């Protein structure tokens, strides 16, 4: 799961700290900042520290996902032109071993679209920090 390592002190010994690399797609800088703030540096005590990779355009998502190994993709379903729902469907059908995808949707009624897109998890607005953290943690643990 870890892509990079940092060394942290554990008593007198040093041990590598696991990291998770998470792609965050939204064309809105404020939305990306909100998601990073709500999830935090670590989704739960038993999950790795998160290295966020932010992208704002559909082509950047595709290029980056094909080039970098991610542990989770978080896609904003409300991004104009190519939203997270369509992007999820594209990635799930065109990227070999696509990482899990968490879709952020505006309304719970849009969950059926998330299902069509083959998203692994969905969180609807208004975003609840606890629900968002738990969903990210579940995906990073590899739980269904």
N, C-alpha and C positions, 0 to 999 in steps of 0.2 A: 504494500500500500504506500509506503514512504517513497518519495522521490528524492528528497534531500535530507541531510542530517545536520543537526547542530549538536555541539557537545554541551551537556549540562552537568553541573556538580551534583553528585549523589554521595553525601558523606564526604569521604576523602577520595573516592573513586570517581572516574568520569565515565558516563555512558551516553550513547547516542540517543537523541530525542527524535522520535518518529515524526514525520511531517506528512500532511495530505495536501495535494495540489487540487484546488477547486477553481474551475472556470466560472466566471460570473458575467452573463450577457444581459445588457440593457443599454439602450441608447441614451438613457437618462443618468447623468453623473450622480444626481441626488438619490435616485433609486439604488444605484450600486453602493453608495455610501451608507444608506439606510440598512441594506442587507448585511453588509460587513459589520456594521455596528450591532445589529440585532443578534447575529450569530456569534460574533466575537472572534477571538483568536483561536478558540477551541470550542467545539459544539458541546462537549461534555467532558467530564473528568477522565473518561476512559477512551477518548478518541484523540488522534494526533493533533498537533498544532496545525493550523491551516495557512497555507501559502495561497493567497488569492491572486488570480490572473484575470484582470478585467478586460473585456472587449465590448466595443460599441457598435460594430457593424456585422451583418450576416456573413460576409466573406471572411472577416477576421475570425469568426467562430469556426468556420469550416477549415480554414488554413491552420489555425492553432490546434484544433482537436486532432487533425491528421498528423501534426508535427510533435505534439507533446502528449505524454501519458498523464491523464487526469484521473483522479479518484472519484470525482463528482462534477457534474455540470449543473449549474443553477441558471435557468433561463427565464427571463421576464416575458410572460405571455402577452403583455400589453405593449411591447415594442412595436412601433408602426412599421409598415411595409412588410417586413419579414419578422413576425413575432416569434416568441419562444415556442409556441405550439407547432407552427409550421417548421421551425428550425429543428425541433425535437424529432419530428417525423423524418425530415431529411437526414439527420444524423443517424437515427436508428436503422434506416434502410441503406445508408451508403458508407458508414464507417465500420470496419471490421472490429469486433469486440468494443463496441461503443460503451463508454462508462455509464454508470447510472445517471439518470436525468431527473432533477427536481424542477417542476414547473411552478412558477408563481402566477396565479390567475386572479383576475379582478373579482369574479363572482363564483360562488360554489356551484352555480348552475353550469359553469363552463367545464366542470370536471369530466363530462362525457367527451369533450374535445381533447382533453389531456389523455383520456383513455385511448382515443383514436390515434393519437400521436405516439403511443407506446411509452409514455412517461412512466418512470418508476415510482414517483411520488409527486404529490400536489399539495400546495399550500395556497389557500384563498385569502384575499384581502378582506377586511383589514388584517395586516400581518400581526400575529401574536408572537412575541419573542420566544416564549416557551415552546410553542408548537413548532416554530421555525427551527429552533435549536435541536429539539428532539427529532425532527424529520431529517435534518442534516446528519445528526449523530447516527441515526438508524441506517442511513445510506452509507456512511463511512464505515460502519461496522459490517456492512454487507448483509444486513437483515432485510427481509422482504416486508 
